[in-house]
Amino acid sequence: MKLYYIQGTCALAPHIFARHAGIPLQAVRVEWTPDGKFVGPRNYEEINPKGKVPALDTGEAIITETQVILQYLSGFDASQPAVRGTSVEWPLLELLNFVATELHKAFSPLWLPSLARGIAREEQIGVLMRNFRTFETLLGDKDFLMGDRFTVVDAYAYTVLRWCDVHRIDLSGLDAIQRYRERIFRLPATRQALAEQA
Ligand SMILES: N[C@@H](CCC(=O)N[C@@H](CS)C(=O)NCC(=O)O)C(=O)O
């Protein structure tokens, strides 16, 4: 299997999880210019016509959309909660969708150069802060979102929460998030995926 990624983006989530679960996966770096043009692999836009990472080439199909790739990879790890047709299914899917739509995509405006400073940036950070507080409620006093074991949704949430550093978002007062990020950063799989993307 090949995972196409841009360093430090949402594609880090399936990368971390694959290393955690020991799923053989070749990480293929996608290079792009600062103005967002893909330069390699040369046919990347044929691989994923949406022009985004991640894309997973399973050998039989190309899968895109981070949370769908994560669900696919989760199926390779027998120690993960069995999602389909169990009572675990809805909470995990809810969490994946929360991370995708309320965290991942709430960061998107901050990457726009015109929002790098000013009132719009502060307003967008306000949106994120509200979602971070919801995240802390969802996490409660658990180590991981689904309980005491690391699942795909933790790989995703960690990947997105890392971007607070890039955007210099002050997490003081959000102690549970800070501890959660640190807990996942310490996992060997996280270290390995980060080193492979460095
Ligand atoms: N809906 C997609 C969005 C993926 C996405 O936003 N990828 C970003 C990196 S985090 C990307 O490829 N950006 C490059 C671009 O927009 O040109 C998913 O959930 O996987």
Ligand as a Chemical Component Dictionary entry (heavy atoms), coordinates in Angstrom:
data_LIG
# 
_chem_comp.id                   LIG 
_chem_comp.type                 NON-POLYMER 
_chem_comp.pdbx_formal_charge   0 
_chem_comp.three_letter_code    LIG 
# 
loop_
_chem_comp_atom.comp_id 
_chem_comp_atom.atom_id 
_chem_comp_atom.alt_atom_id 
_chem_comp_atom.type_symbol 
_chem_comp_atom.charge 
_chem_comp_atom.model_Cartn_x 
_chem_comp_atom.model_Cartn_y 
_chem_comp_atom.model_Cartn_z 
_chem_comp_atom.pdbx_ordinal 
LIG N1  N1  N 0 -11.543 16.396 2.608  1  
LIG C1  C1  C 0 -10.154 16.021 2.585  2  
LIG C2  C2  C 0 -9.352  17.272 2.787  3  
LIG C3  C3  C 0 -7.869  16.986 2.735  4  
LIG C4  C4  C 0 -7.057  18.252 2.878  5  
LIG O1  O1  O 0 -7.563  19.331 3.251  6  
LIG N2  N2  N 0 -5.762  18.105 2.585  7  
LIG C5  C5  C 0 -4.859  19.225 2.630  8  
LIG C6  C6  C 0 -3.740  18.966 3.630  9  
LIG S1  S1  S 0 -4.355  18.834 5.300  10 
LIG C7  C7  C 0 -4.227  19.404 1.261  11 
LIG O2  O2  O 0 -4.002  18.451 0.541  12 
LIG N3  N3  N 0 -3.950  20.628 0.877  13 
LIG C8  C8  C 0 -3.323  20.898 -0.390 14 
LIG C9  C9  C 0 -4.146  21.825 -1.224 15 
LIG O3  O3  O 0 -5.233  22.230 -0.782 16 
LIG O4  O4  O 0 -3.688  22.171 -2.308 17 
LIG C10 C10 C 0 -9.844  14.988 3.671  18 
LIG O5  O5  O 0 -10.552 14.974 4.688  19 
LIG O6  O6  O 0 -8.902  14.195 3.513  20 
# 
loop_
_chem_comp_bond.comp_id 
_chem_comp_bond.atom_id_1 
_chem_comp_bond.atom_id_2 
_chem_comp_bond.value_order 
_chem_comp_bond.pdbx_ordinal 
LIG N1  C1  SING 1  
LIG C1  C2  SING 2  
LIG C1  C10 SING 3  
LIG C2  C3  SING 4  
LIG C3  C4  SING 5  
LIG C4  O1  DOUB 6  
LIG C4  N2  SING 7  
LIG N2  C5  SING 8  
LIG C5  C6  SING 9  
LIG C5  C7  SING 10 
LIG C6  S1  SING 11 
LIG C7  O2  DOUB 12 
LIG C7  N3  SING 13 
LIG N3  C8  SING 14 
LIG C8  C9  SING 15 
LIG C9  O3  DOUB 16 
LIG C9  O4  SING 17 
LIG C10 O5  DOUB 18 
LIG C10 O6  SING 19 
# 
